[in-house]
Structures are given as structure tokens and as C-alpha cells.
Amino acid sequence: MARKPDRNDEAVRKAQADLKRLGEQSEKLLGTGTVTDEESEDNIEMWGKRIGRTVAYMLGAYLIYYFLRRYGII
């Protein structure tokens, strides 16, 4: 005798589909994929990203330090 699917099974199926879709979209948004031969990056673009990220981290660290010093936490 076949078991009748209840609401919990439907909710689990829907949640799994949503998680799968979210995982696919997050890879596109965050750019965590690897560079393939089809999407080869040039060296200028690669170094520009590295320099930009480094400057952003340094600026973020400086702002944290500044605000901690400014408001007397350090």
C-alpha cells in the first residue's frame, strides 16, 4: 500500500529545492567558481583585483583601529 505524502514531506522537498537554488545563485553572486580555459583572465585584471582587495582590507583595519582609538576602547 502506497503511503500518502503529508505536508512535512512536501515542506522538506521544497526546502531542499530552495537550498539547491540558493547554492547555485550564491556561486554566481560571490564568484567562487574557478577560472577555466574559456574564461582566462589577463594579468592586469588579476593584479588589479589583488591590489584592490589589499587596499580594502588595509582601509578596513585602519577604520577599526581609528574608531576603537577615537571612542576610548583601546
C-alpha positions as CSV (number, residue, x, y, z in Angstrom):
1,M,0.0,0.0,0.0
2,A,1.4,3.4,-1.0
3,R,2.0,5.9,1.7
4,K,0.2,9.2,1.3
5,P,2.6,12.1,1.2
6,D,1.9,14.5,4.0
7,R,2.7,18.2,4.4
8,N,6.0,17.6,6.1
9,D,7.3,15.7,3.1
10,E,6.3,18.5,0.8
11,A,7.9,21.1,3.0
12,V,11.2,19.0,3.1
13,R,11.2,18.7,-0.7
14,K,10.5,22.4,-1.1
15,A,13.2,23.4,1.4
16,Q,15.8,21.1,-0.4
17,A,14.9,22.7,-3.7
18,D,15.3,26.2,-2.3
19,L,18.7,25.3,-0.8
20,K,19.9,23.9,-4.1
21,R,18.7,27.0,-5.9
22,L,20.3,29.3,-3.3
23,G,23.6,27.4,-3.6
24,E,23.6,27.8,-7.4
25,Q,22.9,31.5,-7.1
26,S,25.4,32.2,-4.5
27,E,28.2,30.8,-6.6
28,K,27.2,33.3,-9.4
29,L,27.0,36.2,-7.0
30,L,30.1,35.6,-4.9
31,G,32.3,34.5,-7.8
32,T,33.6,31.4,-6.0
33,G,33.9,29.4,-9.2
34,T,37.3,28.6,-10.7
35,V,38.7,30.2,-13.8
36,T,38.6,27.8,-16.7
37,D,40.4,28.0,-20.0
38,E,37.3,29.6,-21.6
39,E,37.3,32.4,-19.0
40,S,41.0,33.2,-18.9
41,E,41.8,36.4,-17.1
42,D,44.6,38.7,-18.1
43,N,47.4,39.5,-15.7
44,I,46.4,43.2,-15.4
45,E,42.9,42.3,-14.2
46,M,44.2,39.7,-11.8
47,W,46.7,42.1,-10.2
48,G,44.1,44.9,-10.1
49,K,41.8,42.7,-8.1
50,R,44.6,41.7,-5.7
51,I,45.7,45.3,-5.2
52,G,42.1,46.5,-4.7
53,R,41.4,43.8,-2.2
54,T,44.6,44.5,-0.3
55,V,43.8,48.2,-0.1
56,A,40.2,47.4,1.0
57,Y,41.5,45.2,3.9
58,M,44.0,47.8,4.9
59,L,41.4,50.5,4.9
60,G,39.0,48.3,6.9
61,A,41.7,47.6,9.5
62,Y,42.6,51.2,9.8
63,L,38.9,52.2,10.3
64,I,38.5,49.6,13.0
65,Y,41.7,50.9,14.7
66,Y,40.6,54.5,14.3
67,F,37.1,54.1,15.8
68,L,38.5,52.0,18.7
69,R,41.0,54.7,19.5
70,R,38.6,57.5,19.0
71,Y,36.0,56.2,21.4
72,G,38.5,55.1,24.0
73,I,38.2,51.4,23.8
74,I,41.9,51.0,23.2
